[in-house]
Amino acid sequence: MTVHKLVVVSAGLSKPSSTRLLADRLADSAVRRLALEGREVEVTVVELRDLAVEIANNFVTGFPGAALREAIEAVTAADGLIVVTPIFTASYSGLFKSFFDVLDNDALTGKPVLIAATGGTPRHSLALEHAVRPLFSYLRAVVLPTAVYAATDDWGGAGDGLTDGLPRRIDRAAGELAALLSGRGPAAPAVPSQAASQQVVPFAQQLAALKV
């Protein structure tokens, strides 16, 4: 059986962080969609917070430390990526950008990438389109159509008549990633996951659960 290598890059700075929470939800949904097709997935999580010093040293010395080298190799060998950044001053974080700056220019060529971001207000959601998407398009990755932004108010919300709730957006984006990884091309309509049908859980409670 083919094992798909999925790498999750989280640029959250706090611990626990909503950025990591969103990254985990996206990965779980993608793994669940692929499991329905009998496909096995190996998930590797790269926490950029833990690599910040090595990333800075790499710019000065030109050589990655052991942990950074391992992360670079994982990303380069991945069949697909989920990348999640907090939004600062209407763009991705400096740590997020710095990590992708140390990669070889061809490392992401043709690789499916699901982009996502977190922020305190919905007003910054367009940063995914004017900053994050162009970055990965420049790196010649295959950027999925659906980008997922989670503001503070999105956690625990069910959406409204015009906007999908966060769980449904997560499932739609993860479905697109699963479709590309399985070679099916465009994604089939998303199947509502357990996350979409469960009782709404307050954001503070979801974040606190990461400490366990």
C-alpha positions as CSV (number, residue, x, y, z in Angstrom):
1,M,0.0,0.0,0.0
2,T,1.2,3.5,-0.9
3,V,1.8,5.7,2.2
4,H,1.2,9.4,1.5
5,K,3.6,11.7,3.3
6,L,1.8,14.7,4.6
7,V,3.8,17.5,6.3
8,V,2.1,20.1,8.5
9,V,4.0,23.4,9.0
10,S,2.7,25.4,11.9
11,A,4.1,28.9,12.6
12,G,2.2,29.5,15.9
13,L,4.3,31.3,18.5
14,S,2.4,30.5,21.7
15,K,1.9,27.1,23.2
16,P,-0.8,26.0,22.8
17,S,-1.8,28.1,19.8
18,S,-4.8,28.5,17.6
19,T,-2.5,28.2,14.6
20,R,-1.5,24.7,15.7
21,L,-5.1,23.9,16.6
22,L,-6.2,24.8,13.0
23,A,-3.3,22.8,11.5
24,D,-4.3,19.7,13.5
25,R,-7.9,20.0,12.4
26,L,-7.0,20.3,8.8
27,A,-4.6,17.3,9.0
28,D,-7.2,15.2,10.8
29,S,-9.8,15.9,8.2
30,A,-7.4,15.1,5.3
31,V,-6.3,11.8,6.9
32,R,-10.0,10.9,7.5
33,R,-10.9,11.6,3.9
34,L,-7.9,9.5,2.6
35,A,-8.7,6.7,5.1
36,L,-12.2,6.4,3.5
37,E,-10.4,5.4,0.3
38,G,-8.2,2.9,2.1
39,R,-5.1,5.1,1.8
40,E,-2.6,5.3,4.6
41,V,-1.0,8.7,5.6
42,E,2.1,9.5,7.5
43,V,1.8,12.9,9.1
44,T,4.8,14.9,10.2
45,V,4.4,18.2,12.1
46,V,7.0,20.9,11.8
47,E,6.7,23.5,14.6
48,L,8.6,26.6,13.5
49,R,8.5,28.0,17.0
50,D,11.0,25.3,18.0
51,L,13.2,26.0,15.0
52,A,13.4,29.8,15.3
53,V,17.0,30.0,16.5
54,E,18.3,27.5,13.9
55,I,16.5,29.3,11.1
56,A,18.2,32.6,12.2
57,N,21.6,30.9,12.4
58,N,21.1,29.4,8.9
59,F,20.8,32.9,7.4
60,V,24.1,33.9,9.1
61,T,26.1,30.7,8.6
62,G,24.5,29.3,5.5
63,F,24.2,25.9,7.1
64,P,21.1,24.4,8.8
65,G,21.3,22.8,12.3
66,A,20.3,19.1,12.7
67,A,16.6,19.9,13.6
68,L,16.2,22.4,10.8
69,R,17.8,20.0,8.3
70,E,15.4,17.3,9.3
71,A,12.4,19.7,8.8
72,I,13.7,20.7,5.4
73,E,14.1,17.1,4.3
74,A,10.6,16.3,5.5
75,V,9.1,19.2,3.6
76,T,11.1,18.4,0.5
77,A,10.1,14.7,0.5
78,A,6.4,15.4,1.3
79,D,3.6,14.4,-1.1
80,G,1.6,17.3,0.2
81,L,1.7,20.2,2.7
82,I,-0.6,22.0,5.1
83,V,0.9,25.3,6.0
84,V,-0.6,27.6,8.7
85,T,0.6,31.0,9.8
86,P,-0.7,33.6,12.2
87,I,-1.4,36.9,10.5
88,F,0.7,39.9,11.7
89,T,0.2,43.4,10.2
90,A,-1.9,42.0,7.3
91,S,0.6,39.3,6.2
92,Y,2.3,36.1,7.2
93,S,4.7,36.0,10.1
94,G,8.4,36.7,9.7
95,L,9.2,33.2,11.1
96,F,6.9,31.6,8.5
97,K,8.5,33.4,5.6
98,S,12.0,32.8,6.9
99,F,11.5,29.0,7.0
100,F,10.4,28.9,3.3
101,D,13.3,31.2,2.4
102,V,15.8,28.6,3.5
103,L,14.3,25.9,1.3
104,D,15.7,25.2,-2.1
105,N,13.8,27.1,-4.8
106,D,12.6,23.9,-6.4
107,A,11.6,22.1,-3.2
108,L,7.9,22.8,-3.6
109,T,7.6,22.5,-7.4
110,G,4.4,20.7,-8.2
111,K,3.6,19.9,-4.6
112,P,0.0,20.3,-3.4
113,V,-0.2,22.9,-0.6
114,L,-3.2,23.7,1.5
115,I,-2.8,27.3,2.9
116,A,-4.4,28.5,6.1
117,A,-4.1,31.3,8.7
118,T,-5.3,32.5,12.0
119,G,-6.0,36.0,13.3
120,G,-8.0,37.9,15.8
121,T,-10.3,39.6,13.3
122,P,-12.0,38.5,10.1
123,R,-10.7,41.7,8.4
124,H,-7.3,40.0,7.9
125,S,-8.7,37.0,6.0
126,L,-7.6,38.4,2.6
127,A,-4.0,38.1,3.7
128,L,-4.2,34.5,2.5
129,E,-5.0,35.8,-1.0
130,H,-2.7,38.8,-1.3
131,A,0.3,37.4,0.6
132,V,0.3,33.6,1.3
133,R,-1.1,32.4,-2.0
134,P,1.4,34.4,-4.1
135,L,4.3,33.1,-2.0
136,F,3.6,29.5,-2.8
137,S,2.6,30.3,-6.4
138,Y,6.1,31.8,-6.8
139,L,7.6,28.6,-5.4
140,R,5.6,26.8,-8.1
141,A,3.6,24.7,-5.7
142,V,0.0,23.6,-6.5
143,V,-2.0,25.8,-4.2
144,L,-5.4,24.5,-3.4
145,P,-8.4,26.6,-4.3
146,T,-9.8,26.7,-0.8
147,A,-7.8,28.6,1.8
148,V,-8.9,28.5,5.4
149,Y,-8.8,31.5,7.7
150,A,-9.9,31.2,11.3
151,A,-10.6,34.4,13.3
152,T,-11.2,34.2,17.0
153,D,-15.0,34.3,16.5
154,D,-14.9,31.4,14.1
155,W,-14.0,28.9,16.8
156,G,-17.1,27.3,18.1
157,G,-19.3,29.2,15.6
158,A,-21.7,27.5,13.1
159,G,-21.5,30.1,10.4
160,D,-24.5,31.9,8.9
161,G,-26.7,31.7,5.9
162,L,-24.0,33.2,3.6
163,T,-20.8,31.9,5.1
164,D,-19.8,28.3,5.8
165,G,-18.8,27.5,9.4
166,L,-15.2,26.8,10.1
167,P,-15.6,22.9,10.3
168,R,-17.2,22.9,6.9
169,R,-14.4,25.1,5.4
170,I,-11.8,22.7,6.9
171,D,-13.5,19.7,5.4
172,R,-13.8,21.3,2.0
173,A,-10.1,22.3,1.9
174,A,-9.0,18.9,3.2
175,G,-11.1,17.2,0.6
176,E,-9.3,19.1,-2.1
177,L,-6.0,18.0,-0.7
178,A,-7.1,14.4,-0.4
179,A,-8.2,14.4,-4.0
180,L,-4.9,15.6,-5.3
181,L,-2.9,13.2,-3.1
182,S,-5.0,10.3,-4.3
183,G,-4.7,11.3,-7.9
184,R,-8.4,12.0,-8.4
185,G,-7.9,15.6,-9.6
186,P,-10.5,18.1,-8.5
187,A,-12.0,17.3,-5.1
188,A,-15.4,15.7,-4.7
189,P,-18.0,17.5,-2.6
190,A,-16.9,17.5,1.1
191,V,-18.5,14.9,3.3
192,P,-19.5,16.5,6.6
193,S,-17.1,15.3,9.3
194,Q,-17.6,14.6,12.9
195,A,-16.4,18.1,13.6
196,A,-19.3,19.6,11.6
197,S,-21.9,17.6,13.4
198,Q,-20.6,17.8,16.9
199,Q,-22.1,20.2,19.5
200,V,-20.4,23.5,19.4
201,V,-17.4,23.7,21.8
202,P,-16.2,27.1,23.1
203,F,-12.8,28.2,21.7
204,A,-11.2,28.5,25.1
205,Q,-12.1,24.9,25.9
206,Q,-10.7,23.7,22.5
207,L,-7.4,25.5,23.1
208,A,-7.2,24.3,26.7
209,A,-7.5,20.7,25.5
210,L,-4.1,21.0,23.7
211,K,-2.4,21.3,27.0
212,V,-3.4,17.8,28.0
